[in-house]
Amino acid sequence: MTFSIPWYSLFGGMLLGVSATLLLLLNGKVAGISGILGGLLTPKAQDTAWRWLFIIGLVVGGVFGVRLLAAEVPLQYSSSTGMLIIAGLLVGLGTRLGNGCTSGHGICGIGRLSLRSIVATGIFMLVAGITVFLRLHLF
């Protein structure tokens, strides 16, 4: 068996770390996507510009990855549209219950050695593993 380094994943992870660090150092904000997007849904005065820039950067980065780096994006999914909608709603519910998402807790919180984020990320990963097992073996 041979091992090759997944360069795009490594580079993407480094960019995530740098961007999360810069946002925290320069703006005092945690790069949690659910919190950033939630702040746009319930805007506060003079707190939306950086949020819009962050979301636009996510979209532009995705387009950059697909167009210039020829990243593969699935065109068909094995799940139905209804299942994808239910999954999206459950993710939204989970981020609300967990007071954040994997980007906020997993990248930023663990980097700050937050015990709450370490526990939350462990629970996210456990539930993800159970979900994959159930989806592949029971449904």
Salt bridges, closest charged atoms under 4 A:
ASP47 OD1 - LYS29 NZ 3.86
ASP47 OD2 - ARG51 NH2 2.77
